[in-house]
Amino acid sequence: MSESATRTTIVRLLSHMRDGKEVRDYLNRFSEIDQSRFAVVKVGGAVIRDDLEGLAAALAFLQTVGLSPIIVHGGGPQLDSALAEAGFDTTRIDGLRVTPADAIPVIRKALGVVNIAMVDAIRESGGRAASVPTGVFESRLLDEVKYGRVGEPVGVNLDLVDAAVRGGEIPVLACLGETDDGRLVNINADHAVAALVNTLQPYKIIFLTETGGLLDENGDVISTLNLASDRDRLMSADWIKGGMRVKIDQIQALLDSLPLTSSVSITSPEGLSQELFTHAGAGTLIRRGENLITNAAKTDVDWPRLEALITTAFGRTPVQGYWEHFAFDRLFVTENYRAAALVSRLDDVAYLDKFAVLEEARGEGLARAVWQEMVEYSPRLYWRSRSSNPVNAFYFQECDGSVRVGDWTVFWRGEYDLARVPDMVGRIAGLPETLQATN
């Protein structure tokens, strides 16, 4: 099974790729990070119950390419079943499972079974994993009268986690803690993740769910959220439910304690590799982010900063007179000029002249945030790209159609009058060069 599962995961990843450069770029970036700080992955009990084989294959694949995530798992359905069988009712207060002291042995055993099942499945998929059911979360009782034996992490002991990572194993942690007087306590999985994140300051936080991301009002996955610019608009939407509001608040709190380079991904086991290693992703990527600025007047644009962004992103400077003669329509840019979409007009059609993102900002979700803002403004849009451009993999996913003309590929989206496409394609392919030739 191990070779088959790994092969399936690789094939699934490569099926979304048109150029291996994306994978290499992400792998190089991730490999530079201390592996104990690469990623904290939270896995819910429902995912373990319904897709253990796919989950194990995805995690084993990460280890195959040299990455060691730290897994924190829950076990809601498994605990419900075990406690019911033992004669305990399931009661929740404030979202926390009320845990009588005499239910702790049942919980410990049930979570232990889940933990070992995950470890065994990862090993069967060709990976190496270590069971860490206890010994990590130093806890205090929240309110024993109200919640019973429910704890809140007050410290994190990383000895067992570090030992597993040094030994080339994926640490698999259960949500059990110990008080300073030696009592075992049940810990909410989100609280466990928050404690681990605050201690490790990881590059990635990943929530593996059955939905594969946060869903919009139509039930479609929201591809990216830039909290700095999107949060207020999203939270004011009338279709946002209470559970989603709570999740966004939790994620905001996590990211507020982390560097700007850190991010949260919500995806499925099947989409994990694509979410991590491709620009387009396969889930919801959430960043604390930068505010997005929309310039509607050319005079409002900081041209020297925009020129520097274009030059760095493309490795070439704009041609002489480019900005003076540019038919400006809109600029969508992050506040620090690290990602931008520069739009002009060809008659009544929006034309994306430059989509520039700094290498250091790729993977932060800024490009997706800028793109989303731009296409909301310009639902009918044309653009062109060198046919060798590795970003074309993203463009092909975003476009409604494309035509290759010489060295260019011309893309469009939102064009419903197909009779105009041939003339537009010819016109766009024939536009003059806007960047200086390389020496």
N, C-alpha and C positions, 0 to 999 in steps of 0.2 A: 504493500500500500504506500510506503514512503515515497518511492520513486514516482509512482503514478500521481500521488497527491501533489508533489512538488512540480511535476511536469505540467499538470493541469493548471496550477496557479501561475506558472511562468507563461504558458500559452494564453491564459486569460489576460495577463498583463500586456503581453506583446500584441494581442489582438487590438488593443486600444492605441498602439503606437504606430507612427509612420516614420519615426526616426529614433534610434536608440539614445540620442544625445540627452533627451529629457531624463531618462532613467539614470544615465551616467552622472549627469549634473546633480540630481538629487542624492544619489548614492555617495558621491564625493562630499556633498555638504553634510549628510548625516554621519559619514564615517569620521569626520573631523570632531564630532562631539563625543565627550566622555559617555561611554555607553550606559552608565548608570543614570545618565541624564538625557538619553535619547527620547524615551517616551514612556508615559504612564498610560496603560490601557485599562479601561473599565469594561468588564463584560457582565451583562446581566444574566440572571439564571435562566430566563426564557431562551436566550441565544444558545446557552450551553445545552439546554434540553432539546432544542429543535434543530440545531446546526453544529453539533460538536465536531463532526468530521471537517466541515468547511472552515470552522474557526481554527482548529488545530493545524490544518494545511496552511492557512494564511500566516499564522504565527511562526510555523516551522520555516516558511519561505523567507521571512525576515531574518531569521537566524542563518539561513543558507547564504544570504548576501552580507552577513557580518553585522547584523543589527540585533540588539538585545533589549526588547521592551520589558517593562515591569508590569505584570498583570495583577489587577485587583478584581476579584470576582464576587458577585453576590450569589444569591440562591433563593430568590423569592418563591417561585413555584415549588422548589424542592423542600423548602422549610414549611410552607403551607401544608404540603402532603405529609411530611414527617410528623409535624406537630398534631395534625388532625388524627393521624394513626395512633399517636400516643395519648390522645384524649384532651388536647389543648385547643381552645378556641383561638382563632386569629383575631386580634384586636389591634387597631392602630390609632394612635393619638398624635396629632400634628405630623402625620406622615411616618411616624416611628412605630415599629412593631413592639407592642407591650410584651415584655419578656420576664415571666416569673422565674425565680431562682431555680425551681425544679425543672424548668424547660431548657436550661443551659446544656445539660448533657445531650439532649435530643438535638439541639441546634449545633453543638460541636460535632456530633457524629454526622449529621446531614451535610454540613459544610465540608467536613473532611472527605466524605464520599465524592462530593462535587469537585473538590480540589484534586483528589487523586485521579478522578476521571479525566480532568483536563490535562494533567501531567502525562498520564498514560497515552492520551490521544496525540499529544504533541510528539511524544517519543515514537509512536507508531507512524507518524507522518514524517519521520526522519530528523526531528529536532531533538534538542536536549533541554529538559526542564527540571526544576527543583520545586518540591512541595514546601511551602512556607505557611502552614495554617495558623500559627501563632508566633509570638515573640517579636513583633514589629511595632504594634500600636500600644503605646503607654497611655492609659485612659483614666478618666474619672467618671463616676456615676453621675448621670444627668440629674435625675430625680427619682430615687428608688421607689418612693410611694406612688408616683404618677406613672412611671414607665417600667418599673421593675429593673431587671439587670441589663439596662441599656447604657452604654458608655459613650463618651466623647473623647476623641484623641487629644492628648495634651503634649505628646512627644512621639517621636518616631525613632526607633532603634534600627539602623541600617546594616548591622553586622551580618545578618543572615542574607539580606539582599545583596550586599557587596560580595559576600563569599560566593553566592550563586553566579553572579556576573563574572567574577574573576575566573570561576571554573568553567566558563563558557555555557552556562545554563540560563534559561529564562526563569526568573523567579515568579512563582504563582502564589499570590497572597490571598488568604481568606479574610473576611471582615470580622475578626475576633480580636479583642484587646484584653489587657490585664491591668487591673488597678494596682496602686502601690502596695496594697495589702494582699496581693496575689489572687484576687477574684477574677474569674473569666467573665467578660461582658460582650454582649452583642453590639456591633457598631453598624450604623447606617453606611452603606457603600459610598454614597456621595461624601459623607464626612471623612471616611477613610481616604478617599481619593484627594480631597482638599488638604488633609494633613500631609500626605505623601508629596503632593505638588509643592506645598509651601516649603517643605524641607529640601526637596531635590532640585527645584527650579528647572523642570524639564523643558526641552525644546518643543515637544509635542505632547498634547493630552488627547487621547482617542477614546471615544465612547462607541462601542460596538452594539448596535441595536438592530431589531428586526425591521424597522422602517427604513434604515439606511440613511437617515438624515432628518433634519427638521423639515416639516411639510408645510406648504403654503395653503391657501384657501381652496385650491383645486386638488389637493392631495399630492402635488408634485414636490420633489425634493428641492429645497432652496440651496443653490450651489455655493453661495458665499454670503457671509455677513461681516461687514466692517462696523463694529459696534460704535465707533466714534461718529459715523455718519448715518448709520441705518437704524440704530436702536430705538430712538424716539419714534420714528415713522412706523417701525414694526410693532412696537408695544401699543401704539394708539389704534392699530387696525382692529375692527370690530370682530374679525374672525379668529383672533388669537385667544386660545383657551387658557385656563388657569395653569394647567400643567406645563404648557410651553412658556408661559411667563416666568414661572418658577425656575425652569431650566435655563432660560436666558439670564435671569438674575444670578443663578449659581455660576454660570460660565463667566459672566462679567466679573464676579468676585474672584474667580480663579485667575483670570487674565490680569486683573488689576495688581496682583501680587507678583507678576512675572515680567521679564523683559519684553520689549516690543516684538522681538523676534519669535517669541513663543506663540503657539496657536492651538486651537481646539478643532478636532475633526470629529464629526459624527457620521459614521458610515456603517456598512454591514461587513461581515467577514469576507464575503465575496468581493466587495468593492475596496477592501483595505489596501491592496497593493496599488491599484489604480489611483486611489486617493492620495497615497504617499508619493508616488513616483511620476505622476503626469500633471501637466498644468491644468488640464480640464477637470481632473479629480473625479470622484464617484461618491459624493456625499455632500455634507455641509461643512465648509471650512469657515471658521470663525476667528477673527483677529480683533484685538483691541483697536488696532488700526490708527490711521490718520484721517483727519477730516478731509473730505473731498470738496474741492472748489470748482465752481462752474463760472468761467469767464465768458460773458456775452459780448464784451467789447475788446477789441484788439489792444486798446490802450491800457487795459487792466492786466495784461499778461506781462510777467517778468521775463522778457525775451532772453536775456543772458542766462538765466537759470534753465529755461526751456531748451535753449540751444545746447547747454552743457549736458542736459539729460539726453537729448537726441544723439549728440556726438558720442557719449559714453555707451548708450544702449546699442547703437548701430555700428560703432567703431569708425564712423565717418562724419565729417562736418557737413552741414547744409551748404548747398551751392551759394555762390555770391548772389546777393539780392533776393534770396529765398523769402525772407520774412517781409521785406518791403513790398513784394508783389503777391504775397499770399492772400487769397480770397477768404478771409477769416469768417467763420460762422460761430464756432464754439470751441472752447478748450475745457476739457475735464481733467483735472490734475489733483494729485494729493498735495497736502499743504507743504510738504517738504520737497516737492518736485522730484519724486522718486518713481512716479508712474503717471502717464498722461495719454490722452487721446485727443488729437488735434483734428478738427472737422472743418471742411470747407464746403462750398456748394458748387455743383455742376448743374446750372439752371435751377430746377426745383428739387434736385436730388442731393441728399447728404452724401458726402464723400469723405471717408476716413483717410486722411493724408498721412498721419503718423500715429502709430500705437507704440509707445516707447516705455520700457520698464527696465530699471537698473537690475543688473544681475543679482545684487545683494538683496533686492526686494522680491525676487521671484520666489514663489512658494509662500509668501506672506498673505496672499489673498488680495493685495492691492490691485493687481492687474484685473482680476475678476470684478472687483468693486468698481473700478473705473469703467470697465467694459459694460457692466450692467447699467450704470448711470447713463452711459452714452446711448445704448440701444433703446432705453426707455425714452430718451429725447428724440432719437432718430430711428423709428421702427423700420423705415425703408432706408437702406444703407448699401453703398458700394465701397469696395476697397481693393487694393492689389498688393501682391507680395511676390518677392522672388520665389520661383518654384523650388529652390533649394532651402528656403527658410524653415528651420525646425519648428517655428511657431505655427506653421501651416496645419499641424495636427489639431491644434486648437481651433484654427479658422475653419477647417472642414467640418468640425462638430457644430460650429456656430452659424454657418452659412446655410442658405436654402439652395444655392447652386454655385457652380464655379466653372470657369473655362480657362484652359491654359493657352496662352498666346505668346509664343517665343519663350523668353526667359521669365515671363510674368504669369502668375495665376490671378485672374480677376474673380473676386467673390461678390456675392450679393445676398441680402436677406430682406424679407418683407416686400419684395417686388412682385406684384400681382398682375402687372401688365407685361407679359412675357414678350410681347412684340417689340418692346423698347430695349430688351436685353442685348441683342446683337450690336446695335449702335452704341450703347453705353460701354460694352466690353471693348469695342474697337477704339472708342474715344479714350477710355482709361488706359488701355495698353499703350496708346500712343502719346500719353502725357510725357513731358520732358523729365529728365532725371532731376531729383531734388537733393541728392547727396553727392558730395565730391567722390570722384573715382579713387580707389585705393592705389597706392604706389606699387 
